[in-house]
Amino acid sequence: MAPVPDLPNEPQDDIEAYVGLARQDAEERARERGWTTVRSLAPGTVITMEYLVGRLNFEVKDGQVHRSWQG
């Protein structure tokens, strides 16, 4: 069996706190708090489901974050 990789820790952050923020403000805050990849998506956007450590996703409608999740 292959050894378990030593993955980096994700930022200790309340990802629900981004809901309601303007897209640009949310993206800037996420990067300041240590997220290495920040992705803003329109509702219903088709995406792959692989988990990427350090990535924070935003669903943005009318310029405002409506949902956020890790990976």
Secondary structure, 3 states (H helix, E strand, C coil): CCCCCCCCCCCCCCHHHHCCCEHHHHHHHHHHCCCCEEEEECCCCCCCCCCCCCEEEEEEECCEEEEEEEC
